[in-house]
Amino acid sequence: MMRVIGVALVLAIGAAPFAFAADDDDNDDKVPAAEVTKIEESLSTLGCSGYESIKKEEQGVYEIDDAKCKMGTVDIKLDKDYTVILISRY
């Protein structure tokens, strides 16, 4: 019985860092307010006035999901200089 409790305790302690690492991943793609302002300026030049979410991907690429634009609802990717590299309409 003690051996089972000991194994369970070791597994629980060993899994804890992975549980907290998953929470940290959510913070990695958060975009600072100053960057959001620049992104929104770029979106407004495209005729877009809203969006569902903004994520920062690897190498400084920003992904804007469900941007509400004159051309319809689109997903947009901007490079680190806030220049459009992809517009995907669905």
C-alpha positions in Angstrom: 0.0 0.0 0.0 2.8 2.4 0.9 4.6 1.6 -2.3 1.5 2.5 -4.3 1.2 5.8 -2.5 4.9 6.5 -3.0 4.6 5.8 -6.8 1.6 8.0 -7.0 3.3 10.8 -5.2 6.4 10.6 -7.4 4.2 10.7 -10.5 2.3 13.7 -9.3 5.4 15.7 -8.4 7.0 14.7 -11.7 4.0 15.8 -13.7 3.6 19.2 -12.0 6.2 21.1 -14.1 4.5 20.0 -17.3 1.1 21.2 -16.0 2.6 24.7 -15.3 4.5 24.7 -18.6 1.2 24.4 -20.5 0.0 27.6 -18.7 3.2 29.4 -19.6 2.6 28.6 -23.3 -0.6 30.6 -23.2 1.4 33.7 -22.2 4.0 33.3 -25.0 1.6 34.4 -27.7 0.2 37.4 -25.9 0.9 40.7 -27.7 1.9 43.8 -25.8 -0.4 46.8 -26.1 2.1 48.9 -28.0 2.3 46.2 -30.7 -1.5 45.8 -30.8 -1.8 49.5 -31.6 0.6 49.1 -34.6 -1.2 46.0 -35.7 -4.6 47.9 -35.6 -3.1 50.7 -37.6 -2.1 48.2 -40.3 -5.5 46.6 -40.2 -7.2 50.0 -40.6 -5.3 50.7 -43.8 -6.7 47.4 -45.2 -10.3 48.5 -44.3 -10.5 46.3 -41.2 -12.2 47.4 -38.0 -12.2 44.5 -35.7 -10.9 41.0 -35.0 -11.4 38.0 -32.8 -7.8 37.5 -31.6 -4.1 38.4 -32.2 -1.3 35.9 -31.6 2.4 36.3 -31.9 4.0 33.4 -33.7 7.6 32.4 -34.2 10.0 34.8 -35.7 7.8 37.8 -35.0 4.9 36.9 -37.2 1.5 38.1 -36.0 -1.7 36.1 -36.7 -5.0 38.0 -36.7 -8.0 35.7 -36.6 -11.4 36.6 -38.0 -10.6 40.2 -38.9 -13.7 42.1 -39.9 -12.8 43.8 -43.2 -14.6 45.4 -46.1 -13.7 42.3 -48.2 -15.3 40.1 -45.5 -14.0 38.1 -42.6 -10.4 37.1 -43.1 -7.3 35.8 -41.3 -4.3 38.0 -41.7 -0.6 37.4 -41.0 1.8 40.3 -40.6 5.6 40.2 -40.4 7.6 41.8 -37.7 7.4 45.2 -39.5 3.6 45.0 -39.5 3.5 44.3 -43.3 0.9 41.9 -44.7 2.4 38.6 -45.7 -0.9 36.6 -46.0 -4.6 37.2 -46.2 -6.8 34.2 -46.1 -10.5 34.5 -46.8 -12.9 31.6 -46.1 
